[in-house]
Amino acid sequence: MTREDFVGVVRNAVSGLGFDQDASMVVFPIDPFLVGSDLTPVENAIDKFSEGLTDWRSATTETGLRQPSKVRIEANGYEAAYDKMNRMFLTSTWGDGLPVNAPTDERVDWILKGTDLPRDHLVGKVMPRGGVATVETIAVSLAMAGGRPEYLPVLIAATAGLLDPELEHDKVQATSGSTFPVVIVNGPIAQEIRLNSGFGLLGPDPQHPAGASIGRALRLIQQNVGGALPGVGTMAIFGGMRYTNVVIAEDEEGLPDGWDPVSVDFGNAKRGENAVTVYIATGASNVMRRGVGKESQEDEAEQSLHRVAAYLGSPSGHYVNGYWNGTPGALLMPRIVAKQLSDLGWTKEKIKSFLWEQSKIPQADVKRTGLWQWIDDASDSRTAATADDDPWSICREPSQIMLTVAGGAHPTHNFWMQAWSKTVAGGKIDLPSGWAGLIAEAEEDLGPSGEMCLI
């Protein structure tokens, strides 16, 4: 039994599980699926259910991986061929609505210089379609997104993080919520590949192009390999950050003394190691943090944290998904704010504990907003057992809040990216043996890494 608008999702899902894409379905309009609806149409269709269970036979005659032949584009000149390719990619639902680069053998081979792994190395199976993501598949996506070989190690690690079984990316891919992966990069690789940690880090930023290309490539993998096509594979009714996701670097140089980077907080690496931290966000809010100048520094600090906590303390069912082992979200805090707080005696742990305590939701609001039902219905029995807590905390413990030093050196704002994330995934980034040569080539192509002088 499925809804009319979910037929494509169901076909994608059963295909990804290894079954015939044309699995037997009894299709209904959305009406019977709404609360308090008339279920008579379902009762009247009992014969169709019986027929599907007893008489349906698979139309599939063969199994195995299909290796389609390469596409050849012919036209009168390069520009005409480029336009023709982009039209073909759009009509074949391989593009994302923006022009893509041709993933030619030459370009893909160039991208593959970014890894020592063989091109057929399996990174994972991308649901709901169940397409296989190999190193070559990932390189093709990065080529289409306008990437470079030095971006490939981050994209491989980010893809592996997204496919971590505990992250349940199959649900992320198909949900009607506006979910998107957030990838936070730590280690020296961030500066080497021009990944932004400062002003405008969510883009667009021509001085730091890596984040846009890596995030867009990850999105193409979600769509082309995983089948997350709007209205067919993903039912996200609004979408969110769907072109580039979020790929940023933490401002490690701006970390106050005693503050560990995110990769250390969540166990993905040691300080100084190249690593990615991956979680799933479902929305973002800019929080006005600075006061008006009439407050003392101490009052401004505490009042600003109260304002942040008020954003965190919304009665959202999204918190339920990651309550026990995940994260409620990431708070981006620019270095100047982190230093001000640190100078006033606010450690990272103290900030997290304050936000955790002050964002707790009174049981009356939990009941009034219907959040109680979401908690009580949680798949994790330990989370469900917290439904009557008064007040109810947005996660099991303060350490689950992801506090990230990032953003331009300006004191006015914080940025909150709420999560729908069963866990926080990630791992180390493996560099190829020719890494130094790739970075040297990038500097020849793009100029020295670091902040450029623009006139």
N, C-alpha and C positions, 0 to 999 in steps of 0.2 A: 504494500500500500504506500503510495507516495503522492505528493502534490504535483500539480501540473508544472509549476515553476521549478520543481526539484528533479525532473526527469534526467536532465543532463548531469546533475550532481550524482544521482544514484548510479547512472551508467559509468561515470568516471570512477566512483568508489568501488563498484563490483569488479571493474576491470583492474584496478589497482590491487585488489585482493586475489587476483588470478582467476576470476570467473568470467564467463561470457558477458560482454558489455550489453548484450540484448537480453539480460535476465528478465524473467517474467515480472511484470508490474501491473498492479491495478491502480489506475490514475484517477485522482479526484481534484476538483477545484479546491481552493484554500479553505472554503467554508467549514468543512467537517473538522478541520484542525484547530479552529478557534475555540476559546474557552466558552462553554455553555452552548455549543453548536448542536444542531440536529444530526444525529448519527444514523438516521433512517437510510440515507443513500448507501452507507457502508453495509448495513444489514441487507439491503436489496441486491447487493453485488456479491453475495456469498457464493453464487455459482462461478463467478469469475475467479474468486480466490481458490476454489476447489479445482477448477480447470488448470490454473497456473501451478498448483502444487502437484498435480497428478499427470497432466498431459504435456506440459512444456518440455521441449527438447532444445538443446544448444544448437545454434546454427554454425558454430565454429568447427572447422574441419582440420585445422592445423594449429600447432603451438610453437612457441619459440620467439626469439628476438628478430625483429625485422630490420634489415639494413637497407634503407632506401638509397637509391642512386643519388649522386650529387646533382644539384640544380645548376643548369647552364643558362645564363642570361645573355641574349644577343640583341643588340640595338645599334642604331646609327650614332656611335660616339659614346664616350664615357658618361656624360651627363644623362643622356637618354637611357643608358643601361642602368645607371644608379637609380633613376626615377622608376624604371620598370621593375627593378628588384624590390624597391620599397613598396610599390603597389602590390606585387606578388606576396610579399611577406605579410602585408595587412590583410589581404583577401584570404590568405592561408592561416590567419590568426597566429602568426609567428612574431609579429612586431608588437609594440606597446603604444602605438599612436604617434611616436616621434620617429624621425628618420634614424635608421640604423646603418652601421657600417657593414659592408659585405664581409662575411666570415670566410674569406678565401683560404685556400690551403696555405698560401704564403703568410697571410695575417695570423692564422691560427698557429702555424709553426713558430712564428715570432712570439706570440703570447706564451707558448709552451716553454720558452726559455726560462720562465719564472718558476719552474719546478724540476726536480730530478726524478719525480715519479713517472712511470710509464703512462702513456696517454690512455690506456685501457684500464688503469687502476680504478677500482670501484670505490666511490665515496659514499654512495647510499642510494636508496630507492625513494623517490619523491612522490608523495601521495597528494591528491586522491587517485590520480591516473596510474601511478606506480611506475613512471618512467625511471630509467636507470641513469643516475648522474655519475659519469666517469670524469676523470681529469680532462679528457678531450671535450666532453660535453660542456664542462665549466669554462674551458678556454674559448669555445665557440660563443658562449653567452657573453663573455668578457670582450671578445672581439666585436660583437654586435653592439655592445654598449660603449664602444670607443675607448676601451681600456688599454693598458700597457702591461708588459710582462712582469714588471715589479709589483703590480697589483695582485697578481695571481695567487701568491702564498696566502694573502689575507682572505681572498675569496674562497679558496679551498677550505681554510679553517672555518670561515663563517658558514659555509654550506654544511660542513660536518657538524657544526654546532646546531644549526637549524634542524638537522636530521637526528639529533640526539633523541633516542626513543622516549626518554622521560619528558621531553618538551611537547610530545604529542602533536607534531606539526600537521598531522592529517586533519585534526580538528581545527587548527589555526587556518589551514588552507581553505576549508569548506564553510566555515562559520559565516553567519550573517553579520557578525560584528566587524568593525573596521580595524582589524588587526594588521600589524606590520612588524617585521623583525627589527630589532635595534642591535647594532653591532658596535661595541666599544673596544677600541684597540689600545693596548698598552705596549711599551717597549720602544726602543730606538727606531724600529721600522716606521713608526708613524711619521716622524719628521723626514725620514729618508724618502718616502713615497709621496710627501706633500699632503698628508691627511690632516685636515683642519681640527684644531682644538680650541680656537679662539673666536674672534669676531666672525659672525655669519657661518658658524660651523654646520648648521643644518642646510646651508646652501641657498642659492647657487653661489659659487665662489671660483672664479677663473684662476686665482692664485693657488688653489688647493683642489685640483680636479679629481683626486683619487676617490673621495667618498661617493661622489655622484656616479662614477663609472662602476665601482664595486657594488654599490647598492642597486643600481639599475640592472646590472648583470644578475644579481641574486634574485631580483624580481622576475627577470626573463626565465631563470631556472624554475622558479615557482610556477610560472605560467606554461612555458613550453615543455618542460619535463614533467612537472607535477599536475598540469591540466587545470590550474587555477585561473580559468578564464571567467570574467565577470558574467554572472547569470547562468553559467554552465558548470564550472568547477568550483568557483567561489561565489557564495551568496551574500557577500558583503554589500549591504544595501546602500552604503555611502562610499565605501572605499576609504583609504587613508594612506598617504605617503606611498601611493601605489607605483610611482615611476622609479623612485630611488631608495625606498625604505629609509633607514637611518644608519649611516656608517660614519662614525666620528672617532677622534682620538681623545683620550683624557689629557688634560694639561698637567703633565707630571712635573714640569718645572715650577708650576704654580702651587703644588701641594705644600701646605704648611708642615712644619717639622712634626714628625710623629704620625702623619696621616699616610696610610697605605693606599696604593692605587686600587682601582676596582678589581683588577685581575688577582690581586692578593686577597682582598676581602672575600671573594667568592671562590677562591681555591683553584684558579685556572693556571697560575704561574707564580714564580717568585719575582720579587722586585727586580726590575732591569731586564726581564725576559720578554720576548715578543709573544703576545697572546691576544686572543679575542675573548670577549664576554658577550654572550648572546641571550637576549630575552625577548618576549613578545609584548609589544605595547598595543593599546587599543584607543589611545587618545592623547592629546597634549594640551597643556595650559600654560600661558605666560603669567607668572605671579609677580605683581608689583611688590617689590621687596623693600626698597628704600623709603625712608621717612621723608618729611618735608623740611627737616633741618632744625626744628624746634625741640626735638627730643635729645636726651643724653645718648651717648653711644650705647650704653647698656640698655636703655629703654628701646632704642631703635632695633637693636639686635633681637631682644626678646619679642617685641611686637611683630617684627618681620617673620620670625619663626612661627608665631601664632597664626599669621596670615597663611603661611605655607601649610601649616597643619590643618587649617580650615578647608583648603583644597583637597588635602589627602582624606579628610574625614567625610567625604560624600558617601551616602549609603549605596554603594555600587556593588552589584552582584559579580562584577569582574574580579573583585578581590578574592572571592571564594575559590576560584580555580587554583590560585597559587598560594593559598593560605598556609599550608603546612610546610612545603619545601621550596616554594617559588619566591617571587618578589611582588610587592604591591606596586612597584614602579621605580623609576630613576628620577632623582632630583639633580638637575644641572645647576651648579653653583660656580660663578666666575671666581677666579683666583683672588681678586681684591676683596670679595665678600668672605671667602674662606679665611683669608689672613686676618680680616677685621674680627671675625668670630674667634679665631684661634688666639689672637692677642688679648681677647676678653676672657679667655679661659674655657672656651667651648671646644672640646675635643670632638673628633668625628663621632665617637661613641656617645658622647653627651648629646650632640645634636640629634642623632638617630633616636635615642631614648626619649628626648623631649617631643619629637615629632610623633613617635609611637604613642606616647601617653596622651598628648593633646589632640590626636586625631581619632581617639576612641569614640564610638558612636553609642549614645544612650539607648538602652533597650527599647524605650518608648518609640524612638525614631526607627529602630530596626523593625519593630512591629508595624508602625504607621506606614512605612514605605514599602512593606512587603519583602524587605531584605531577609527577614526571618525564614521565609519559605525557601529562598535560594540557599541559605546556609544549611537548613535542615535537610535539603535535598542533595547536598554535596556527595560526590562519589566517594570521597575519603571520609570514613566514619569518624576519624578524629576531628576533622573540621566540622562535620555535622553536629558533633557533641558540644560545640561552642555556641550553638544557636541561642541559648538562653543566657549567655554571659552578659552581664550588665556592669559597665559598658562593654561593647564588643570591639575588639581591636582589629585593625585592618590586615594584620598578619600575625603569625604566631609569636615572633620576637623581633626586637628592634633591628638586629643585625641584617634582617632580610630587606630593609630599605636600602636602595642603591643610591649612595651619595657620591656624585661624580663631579670633580672639579673640571669645569669646561665652560667655554664661552668667552666673549671679549672682556677685556679688563675694564669693566664698568660696573658700578654698584647697584644699579636700579632694579634689576630683574633676576628672578630665578625661573627655571623652566621645569615643569613637572610632566613626565610621560608615564601615565598610568598603565599598569600591566594587566594582562590576562595570560599569565605565564606559570605553567605548572612547575617549572624549575628554572634555574639559571644555568645555561650550558656554556660551553666554550672549551678552549684548550690552547696549547702552544702553537705558534706559527713556525713551520719548517721552511728554511731558506735554501735555495739551490746552491750548488758549489760555485756557480758563476755570479753570485750576488753582487760583488763589488763591481764587476763589469757592467751589470745592468744599471746600477745606480750612476756609474760614470756616463753611460749612454744617455740616461735620462737627463743628466745635467747638461750634456751637449745639446740635447733636443729642446729642453725647457728652461735652461739656465740653472744657476745654483738653487738648491732647495732652501727653504726659509722664506721669510717675508721679503717680497720684492719692493722696490722703490717705484711707485707709480706717480706720474706727473699728469 
